[in-house]
Amino acid sequence: PVMTFADGSTTQAVTIGATGSTDVAIKSAGNFRNTVQGSISSLDIQRVLIHTRNTKQYASLISLEGFGRIAQQYTDTVSTTAPAINLAALQSSYSQNAQGVYASNYQSNLTLAGVNLSLIPQAQAGSISDFLMSTVEFLLPIESLNVIANQISILADGGEVDGVKFMLAIMDVLTYFPPARPLQLLLKPLKGLAHIMPRKFRNHFIGALGGIANKARKGDFDTLWNVLPFLILAAEMYHDPDTREGIEFLMSTVNSSEDVLNWIDYLGLPAGGWVGDTLPEIDPFAQPEQTTQLFSNPFIASAYATGGVAVAFRVSSRVIAVSLKQAKKRFSGEMKEVLPMALGQLAKRLKNVDATELRQYVFSPRFWLAGTSILLRNGSRAMAQFLKGKTNARYTPAAIMAITAYLEWEASCGKALDIISGDKKKNGEAFSPEEKAEAQEAVENLECGDKGIRGGNNRRELYNKFKVAFKDTTSGKFKEEIDDDVHRENEENYILGGGGHGALFHMAQIARYQMLHRAGGEPIKAIEGFRRVWLYTDEKSLNLADEQESQDKAKAAKHISGAYSRYVDLIIGEEDEAEQWIELKSFSQRKNKPTKIDYLQGKNIKRWNLQKKAPNAMSLHRQYSLDRAAAHVKHARLAADPDNNKRNKVVDVSSDFLWLFQKFDIKWTPKSGPLQHVKSVELGSKSVAGSVRDNMAKPLANSDTKGRSTAEVRKANMGDAESNTDKHIDEADAEQLLEDLVSIGFSEALDDFQVN
């Protein structure tokens, strides 16, 4: 057969619905002109009878060669030297009867390029009691798409037409296809849009059509089909003043023809998500609130057209316009330039992986921002693993998305504000007036106010967290580690992060404290802030501290027993005020030992003995003891200043230092092996022997180092009493972080963390 129903059959049982009509999908078999004997028929048009007991209707097939002549005459009209053509004669006009069935009325006895169109019948629409079946006038064989692709390619290679004429000609060609005929209703706003397009965008759009043609010639018709929803959305957004800002932002992100193709592919994704690895068909002309039947589409690949996949809907212009307007407030500079490429990668990955959990956010600007960030910082493999969501991460993919997007926005704000305030480039050069003007525009567009993640070093440390976190995702399994200040000091390119788990927890808490700052709290002064902590030999030496100009002089005078490096996860406070130190940890409990850290294989945290290097079981106590000492003496020092006699500048430290542990309870299934159930370590209390709080409260271990008394060092730097670990060690408030993210517009955080 040359034509069948959607399932490949030539007969089908149909139940008439309550409305009195039922849609039935039919499709070309793709073998028109090929006879059983293998000879080639010379027919250009064939009428195919579709009947029931009481009614008869006809659908028509047009041959490849016949359609080629029609398409050629279309494209010929684009040339400025070609005679005018009566386009109205080629376009069907639609009228709706009382029953809501569309009847197509053609000009009779019209001959075009040797093809007699008088054979094409009118659709026969009966009364409400009749069996009503709506059939397309031309059901083109799928190979006909190669003709239109070749014609588009001819137009793309020609140089005698301007951009506007070219675009309008392409739209005319597209609207010849029956599924695209409703575009005729949008040609007026599309023409208006073509005239206001920035020249750069229009030129790249024209270039993109060549890419579309190349894909189509290779049998990939997805992008060609996706042009329809793209054009519909563009026309609708241009026509409505309330949504025009959205399409203007989209055009401002385009810097190449590939960028245009990426937008076209992405806007062709279904709205509201989908399940499974097969992309459903999209009805580009149906609004999301409408319902539709499975339809056969000559623009869509045959694997999709015959797969029986339920039809989905394109995103509405209102929804995408809101998303684009919000994106304008989140993207600037490098992130804005990378956005189209990131969308192209996201579209590809979302089609090919089972990322059901995140597909519902496909048109969220926060999803775009997070995806762009991961691609920019870690590459496409990390993005693919993130989209799968099949990791042992201690946050849901949606929560990670919201946190990442928020931090990228804050980093963009901070960078722009630093440029305006006079910061210089890495090479020491000042930013130009033009660059400062761009930064000022970014601050206004992003609605930063006077806040952001300030300081180039802080942003670099933040991006290091991204690298650690999303590097782990390439393996599908996050790691758990202990930050080591000594390694950071002595090993080149060593990045603190606590493994992927620790890095994600750091990101979450950076977001939390930055939101507190936006709400009126103290700013983040430093991320992984470097400090030197002097441990004084006795209380007398402590009282002489202000007189010491450098670490070398203090050691020579035997006023300090040692000077130690600390990389504090977060330092909170204004520049000239006492700073609060925040340390962040994410540790799981040992199986059947809830108060023991699994990373330490169930061993107790050991007391530090003042040695420079400390094993893992002692490293935590070393860090805590140094934080405790700085809080007790109420100061620490910066690195030695080589331009000021190696003097270590003193900074004030508040007494309310804090260690925050992530609380979690997750279940996940690795690539091989049984289901895993992982819980955070229980902190216990000072009265629970062997617990985190008990071990951390203990004083320094005795040391045999000559020339100093451990007891005197303990008393001078930490006092006589044990540390109040119930006050200084706590669990992070994940619920409050979630609420804060939602309150400032990152609604995806409602998909909750994986916590109790």
Secondary structure by P-SEA (a helix, b strand, c coil): ccccccccccbbbbbbccccbbbbbbbbccccccccccccccccbbbbbbbcccbbbbbbbbcaaaaaaaaaaaaaaaccccccccccccbbbbbbccccbbbbbcccccccccccccccccccccccccbbbbbbcccccccaaaaaaaaaaaaaacccccaaaaaaaaaaaaaccccccccccaaaaaaaaaaaccaaaaaaaaaaaaaaaaaaaacccccccaaaaaaaaaaaaaaccccaaaaaaaaaacccaaaaaaaaaaaaccccccccccccccccccccccccccccccccccccccccccccccccaaaaaaaaaaaaaccccccccaaaaaaaaaaaaaacccccccccccccaaaaaaaaaaaacccaaaaaaaaaccccccccaaaaaaaaaaaaaaaaaaaaaaaaacccccccccccaaaaaaaaaaaaaacccccccccaaaaaaaaaaaaaaaaaacccbbbbbbbbaaaaaccccccccccaaaaaaaaaaaaaaaaaaaacccccccccbbbbbbbcccaaaaaaccccccaaaaaaaccccbbbbbbccccccccccbbbbbbbbbbbbccccccccccccccccccccccccccccaaaaaaaaaaaaaaaacccccccccccccbbbbbbbccbbbbbbbbbccccccccccbbbbbccccccccccccaaaaaaccccccccccccaaaaaaacccccccccccccccccaaaaaaaaaaacccccccccccc
